[in-house]
Amino acid sequence: MSSRQIQNLMIFFYIILFFLYLFAPLFMMGVAAFNDVEFPQVVPWEGFTWRWFPQLFNDALMVEGIINSFWIGLGVVALSVPIGLAAAIMMTQVYERFQTIYYTVVVSPVLMPGVILGISTLVFWDRLGTLVDADYESLYYSGMFLTIVGQSTFISAYTMLIFLARLQRFDRTQEEAALDLGATHVQVFWKILMPFLRPAIFSAMGLAFLTSFENYNTTVFTIQADSTLTTVLAGKVRMGTQPDLAALAVLIIGITLIGAIAIEVAKRRELAKEAVAREEAKRAEHAADMSLAKAPAQ
């Protein structure tokens, strides 16, 4: 066996090992969710059952956490996606010499530990509530509100990176042509830029919601007396794992896969429409060139 073959064999071995490390826990969790045994396990197999899924939704605290996580995710999407879009557009408008500084400042929340973000969010809004003499039932002390704000501080940076990647392919001459033809900046934004950014918007919304739904480090400090799915799970795991947690993992994996596939299908459809539009534009341009070439002969 040659050295090249040995190298390829080792690479193949490490790839298989990597995917086993990545997907083996998910597979075992999925099998344990359907095993009719009181402790989550794959072997011995005691029989197929669905009973852990209804039991999951009979847990009032778990249901409350899921509902709170859902609403928090929607709030984070509503806040972080516009902020990320504004930051990305601003990135393309500032002077080139300031872009590095601006980029560093905007992306810095991603590099900051979630614990620091959670504590700083809690301390800031607590001091602000004290400054304006707000009571403890006001928005300043709402766990849902603080969690949305705390998560949005770094999730908006993720959405900005998605918009920046999309804007790098944007042809600025379209905006200039529309402005020369009398369109306002608002019309250019809604009629030209937003349709172009539509795939990135859906991708940013999906990323923001999923990142918010699974966040724990920031949430555990900002949620206060309320609860989310991650905080409820953390409390349950301390008391020992149960089969209904495996059932919840299966549901989350399934919903995540469905969402990711839906976003990818929508993105591919948008890219296909853009390709068709470019092809039609090339054909129209070619036809115009042919007609101009025939005009002198006539």
Backbone hydrogen bonds, N-H to C=O, Kabsch-Sander energy under -0.5 kcal/mol:
donor,donor_aa,acceptor,acceptor_aa,energy
6,I,2,S,-2.1
7,Q,3,S,-2.4
8,N,4,R,-2.3
9,L,5,Q,-2.4
10,M,6,I,-2.4
11,I,7,Q,-2.3
12,F,8,N,-2.5
13,F,9,L,-2.2
14,Y,10,M,-2.4
15,I,11,I,-2.1
16,I,12,F,-2.3
17,L,13,F,-2.4
18,F,14,Y,-2.3
19,F,15,I,-2.3
20,L,16,I,-2.2
21,Y,17,L,-2.3
22,L,18,F,-1.8
23,F,19,F,-2.8
24,A,20,L,-2.2
27,F,23,F,-2.5
28,M,24,A,-2.6
29,M,25,P,-2.3
30,G,26,L,-2.3
31,V,27,F,-2.2
32,A,28,M,-2.4
33,A,29,M,-1.3
34,F,31,V,-1.5
35,N,32,A,-1.0
36,D,47,G,-2.5
37,V,35,N,-2.2
46,E,44,P,-0.6
49,T,34,F,-1.4
53,F,50,W,-1.6
55,Q,51,R,-1.6
56,L,52,W,-1.3
57,F,53,F,-1.2
58,N,54,P,-0.7
58,N,55,Q,-0.6
59,D,56,L,-0.9
60,A,58,N,-0.9
63,V,59,D,-2.4
64,E,60,A,-2.5
65,G,61,L,-2.1
66,I,62,M,-2.3
67,I,63,V,-2.5
68,N,64,E,-2.6
69,S,65,G,-2.5
70,F,66,I,-2.2
71,W,67,I,-2.3
72,I,68,N,-2.6
73,G,69,S,-2.4
74,L,70,F,-2.0
75,G,71,W,-2.3
76,V,72,I,-2.6
77,V,73,G,-2.3
78,A,74,L,-2.5
79,L,75,G,-1.4
80,S,76,V,-3.4
81,V,77,V,-1.5
83,I,79,L,-1.3
84,G,80,S,-2.9
85,L,81,V,-2.5
86,A,82,P,-2.6
87,A,83,I,-2.6
88,A,84,G,-2.2
89,I,85,L,-2.4
90,M,86,A,-2.5
91,M,87,A,-1.9
92,T,88,A,-1.2
93,Q,89,I,-0.6
93,Q,90,M,-1.1
94,V,90,M,-1.8
98,F,95,Y,-1.4
99,Q,95,Y,-0.7
99,Q,96,E,-0.8
100,T,96,E,-0.5
102,Y,98,F,-2.7
103,Y,99,Q,-2.9
104,T,100,T,-2.2
105,V,101,I,-2.2
106,V,102,Y,-2.4
107,V,103,Y,-2.3
108,S,104,T,-1.1
110,V,107,V,-1.7
111,L,107,V,-0.8
111,L,108,S,-0.7
112,M,108,S,-0.7
117,L,113,P,-1.8
118,G,114,G,-2.5
119,I,115,V,-2.5
120,S,116,I,-2.7
121,T,117,L,-2.2
122,L,118,G,-2.2
123,V,119,I,-2.7
124,F,120,S,-2.6
125,W,121,T,-2.2
126,D,122,L,-1.7
127,R,123,V,-2.5
128,L,124,F,-2.5
129,G,125,W,-2.4
130,T,126,D,-2.0
131,L,127,R,-2.3
132,V,128,L,-2.0
133,D,130,T,-0.8
134,A,129,G,-3.2
138,S,135,D,-1.6
141,Y,138,S,-1.1
142,S,139,L,-1.3
146,L,142,S,-2.6
147,T,143,G,-2.1
148,I,144,M,-2.1
149,V,145,F,-2.4
150,G,146,L,-2.9
151,Q,147,T,-2.6
152,S,148,I,-2.0
153,T,149,V,-1.1
154,F,151,Q,-1.0
155,I,151,Q,-2.3
156,S,152,S,-1.7
158,Y,154,F,-1.2
159,T,155,I,-2.1
160,M,156,S,-1.9
161,L,157,A,-1.7
162,I,158,Y,-1.4
163,F,159,T,-2.2
164,L,160,M,-2.6
165,A,161,L,-2.0
166,R,162,I,-1.5
167,L,163,F,-2.7
168,Q,164,L,-1.4
169,R,166,R,-1.5
170,F,167,L,-1.6
172,R,170,F,-0.8
174,Q,171,D,-1.4
175,E,171,D,-0.5
176,E,172,R,-2.0
177,A,173,T,-2.6
178,A,174,Q,-2.1
179,L,175,E,-2.5
180,D,176,E,-2.3
181,L,177,A,-1.5
182,G,179,L,-1.3
183,A,178,A,-2.4
188,V,184,T,-2.3
189,F,185,H,-2.1
190,W,186,V,-2.3
191,K,187,Q,-2.7
192,I,188,V,-1.8
193,L,188,V,-2.0
194,M,189,F,-2.5
196,F,192,I,-1.3
197,L,193,L,-2.0
198,R,194,M,-0.6
198,R,195,P,-0.7
201,I,197,L,-2.4
202,F,198,R,-2.1
203,S,199,P,-2.1
204,A,200,A,-2.7
205,M,201,I,-2.4
206,G,202,F,-2.3
207,L,203,S,-2.5
208,A,204,A,-2.7
209,F,205,M,-2.4
210,L,206,G,-2.3
211,T,207,L,-2.5
212,S,208,A,-2.1
213,F,209,F,-2.5
214,E,210,L,-1.6
215,N,211,T,-0.6
215,N,212,S,-0.7
220,V,216,Y,-2.8
221,F,218,T,-1.0
222,T,218,T,-1.3
223,I,219,T,-2.6
226,D,223,I,-1.9
229,L,65,G,-1.1
232,V,228,T,-2.3
233,L,229,L,-2.5
234,A,230,T,-2.3
235,G,231,T,-1.8
236,K,232,V,-2.1
237,V,233,L,-2.8
238,R,234,A,-1.4
239,M,235,G,-0.7
239,M,236,K,-0.8
240,G,237,V,-1.5
245,L,242,Q,-1.3
246,A,242,Q,-0.9
247,A,243,P,-1.8
248,L,244,D,-2.0
249,A,245,L,-2.1
250,V,246,A,-2.0
251,L,247,A,-2.0
252,I,248,L,-2.6
253,I,249,A,-2.5
254,G,250,V,-2.4
255,I,251,L,-2.7
256,T,252,I,-2.6
257,L,253,I,-2.5
258,I,254,G,-2.4
259,G,255,I,-2.7
260,A,256,T,-2.7
261,I,257,L,-2.6
262,A,258,I,-2.4
263,I,259,G,-2.5
264,E,260,A,-2.4
265,V,261,I,-2.6
266,A,262,A,-2.3
267,K,263,I,-2.4
268,R,264,E,-2.5
269,R,265,V,-2.2
270,E,266,A,-2.1
271,L,267,K,-2.4
272,A,268,R,-2.4
273,K,269,R,-2.4
274,E,270,E,-2.2
275,A,271,L,-2.3
276,V,272,A,-2.4
277,A,273,K,-2.5
278,R,274,E,-2.6
279,E,275,A,-2.3
280,E,276,V,-2.5
281,A,277,A,-2.2
282,K,278,R,-2.3
283,R,279,E,-2.2
284,A,280,E,-2.5
285,E,281,A,-2.5
286,H,282,K,-2.6
287,A,283,R,-2.7
288,A,284,A,-2.2
289,D,285,E,-2.3
290,M,286,H,-2.4
291,S,287,A,-2.2
292,L,288,A,-2.1
293,A,289,D,-2.1
294,K,290,M,-1.7
295,A,291,S,-1.1
298,Q,294,K,-1.6
